[in-house]
């Protein structure tokens, strides 16, 4: 979600360093002979500064759905983001 810089003063944080978002990924294969889980970790989504997407998709007995969502989610979000706030877009994307 996008950080609202206007809220910075409300928490008396004018001396805070710039917001920095970091992420990391580690995967461990379980009992099955192949990995079923997928993830998305994208900084500055669609070139928008401070808009990041982090997601984990658990295969639960097969990787088909997790792979499909990983491949398609960002392309599905792109047209939704054109004229809306990220929070509303994520809600619309999943309901």
FENUR-V956608 format. One record per residue. N is the residue number from 1. RES is the residue in one small letter. PHI is phi in whole degrees, 0 to 359 (none if undefined). PSI is psi in whole degrees, -180 to 180 (* if undefined). Layout:
{{N/RES/PHI/PSI} {N/RES/PHI/PSI}}
This chain:
{{1/x/none/156} {2/x/279/134} {3/x/281/129} {4/x/270/102} {5/x/299/-27} {6/x/293/-21} {7/x/278/-11} {8/x/304/-42} {9/x/289/-26} {10/x/298/-27} {11/x/254/19} {12/x/53/52} {13/x/241/28} {14/x/298/-19} {15/x/261/8} {16/x/289/148} {17/x/292/164} {18/x/303/147} {19/x/295/131} {20/x/231/129} {21/x/249/129} {22/x/233/156} {23/x/212/161} {24/x/210/162} {25/x/224/139} {26/x/220/138} {27/x/234/140} {28/x/228/122} {29/x/285/136} {30/x/275/-141} {31/x/289/-25} {32/x/287/162} {33/x/278/3} {34/x/211/160} {35/x/279/131} {36/x/254/-11} {37/x/262/149} {38/x/227/164} {39/x/213/162} {40/x/233/133} {41/x/218/100} {42/x/232/121} {43/x/269/148} {44/x/50/57} {45/x/306/129} {46/x/55/30} {47/x/77/7} {48/x/271/116} {49/x/301/137} {50/x/66/23} {51/x/243/113} {52/x/234/151} {53/x/234/119} {54/x/235/126} {55/x/209/147} {56/x/233/134} {57/x/237/118} {58/x/270/129} {59/x/293/-34} {60/x/47/61} {61/x/93/11} {62/x/169/150} {63/x/262/0} {64/x/303/-53} {65/x/292/-42} {66/x/297/-41} {67/x/293/-43} {68/x/302/-49} {69/x/296/-41} {70/x/300/-42} {71/x/287/-32} {72/x/253/-20} {73/x/300/-49} {74/x/295/-37} {75/x/291/-28} {76/x/287/-36} {77/x/287/-31} {78/x/307/-55} {79/x/293/-27} {80/x/290/-32} {81/x/283/-15} {82/x/306/-41} {83/x/229/23} {84/x/224/164} {85/x/283/146} {86/x/306/-39} {87/x/298/-44} {88/x/294/-37} {89/x/295/-46} {90/x/297/-39} {91/x/297/-44} {92/x/294/-35} {93/x/294/-28} {94/x/253/-4} {95/x/237/*}}
